[in-house]
Amino acid sequence: MANITLALSSSTLFQLTRKPTSRFTPRIEAMASTTKSRTKVVPAVIVGGGRVGKALNDMGNGDDLLVKRGEPVPLDFEGPILVCTRNDDLDAVLEFTPKPRWNDLVFFQNGMLEPWLESKGLGNADQVLAYFAISKLGEPPVDGITDTNPEGLTASYGKWASAVADRLHAGGLTCKVLDKEAFQKQMLEKLIWISAFMLVGARHPGATVGRVEKEYRSEVSSLIAELATAAAAEKGLVFEGAMEDRLCAYSRAVAHFPTAVKEFKWRNGWFYSLSEKAIAEGKPDPCPLHTAWLKELKVV
C-alpha cells in the first residue's frame, strides 16, 4: 500500500480523491488528508518523561529527544529544550545541561520562578503558562478553554515562544505568544489561582477545584483579591479587570482537579515572603488572610 501511494502523482491522487475508481481509494484519501494536516514541529529536547513531557513528545513529529531524570542534555541537538520536571528538580536540570545551551531552555513549571531564574542568570528565560490538564500519563491534555476566555489561556514567552505555540497547536491546544510584561501579568494571575484555590481547598478536605469554586466562592474570592493586591503592589503593575471571573471560569474547566498546598517555596511561599518582609519592616501584613489560613493548616 505504501508503494502504491508513493508512485501516484499529485494529479492522480486528486483524481482518485474526487472520483473513486478502486478499492484502495478511501485509504489513499485518508493518508493524503493526514499528511496535509500534519503540522511541522521544531524538534526539541524534552526534559522529563512525566505527564507533560510525554504529551509534548506525542505532539512532535517523532524527531524529539526525550531526556529522563539524571540524563545529560546534549550540546549538539539544536532547538528548544522543554523542561517539564518538578520545580525542585530544576537545579539538577541545569547541572545536566551544558551552559552554552541554557539560552534554549523553556520552563513549563507552575509557580513563581523569577527569584530562582534571576539567581541563575536566567532572568529572561523562556517560559510557558500551561493552562491545560493531564489527569494520567498518556492521556490527552484537556485545554483550559473557558467561557470568559474561549481563545484559551495557555501562553508562551521568549526566543522559542512561537515554536512552542506551534507544537501545542499541533496537539490540538491553544497557545498565544506574549511579550515580557503581558506574560508576567498572566504568570502572576496563574500563581494567584493555584495559591488561592489550593489553600482554600486544603481547608476543606477532599474538595476539588470545582467544589471550591462552587461551594466556597466567598472564601476564594477574598483570597484572590488579597493576593492580587499584594502582587500588584510588589511588582508595580495593574492587572486586567475581572480576574476573579477568569480564575473561577478556569476552575470550572478543570473542576476535577484535587486541591492541596504543595511546592510551597514556588507557590504560596512567595506571598508568605511578602508578609514576612512587611512584618520585619514594621508594616502591616499585606496578606493577613493568607497567613492566617497557612497557620491554621500548620503549613507555616
C-alpha angles and dihedrals in degrees: 000000000000091000092051091053094049092049094057120094120226091253092051090049090051091052092049090050093051098038115028110216104162143034090253095061101091091053092047091050092050092049092049091050092050092050093050095047095048109106119218107243123197108247113249144185106242115203112202129036098216128110097297095039092050091048093050090048090052089054092058130086095251097269099096123113115229112207118194132201113308095008120123124247108236120244095216102050104103121212138051124331107219109206111205102162131117114281092247090060095058095097089055091049090057091046091056095042118084108242093236086063097051092096088062094057116118115193119212096177125129121234139035108330098160099096092047094045092049091049088057095046091253100117092138097041120145114262138182128207101211107204094178132097130221112189098189138012110277096015119122117259120257109225120232095236110151139182090254095044108031089163089066133251104238111114139180133202135191144028095332097034095115093046090052091048091051091052093050091046089053087056092053095257131124123241133167127201114232137186121242098268096046091045093051091054092051091045091054091046091055090046088055090049096052094041095048101041095042093049096047090045091051089057088060107048114227094016116144124211089259093052091051090053093047105036105023100036095132092054095048092043091056091048094047091053092048096048093044092053091049094047093048092051093047095048098034095234140122120233123219114262125263095038092152091055092051094048094046091048090054090049089056089052092055097029094145093063114117121231131231137140102253137157088023095181091059100039126021089010092074092058091044089053088057088053093049091048093051094046091048088055092050093252129129118273106263090206106038096152091048091049093047093052093046089054091045089058091042091239089133 
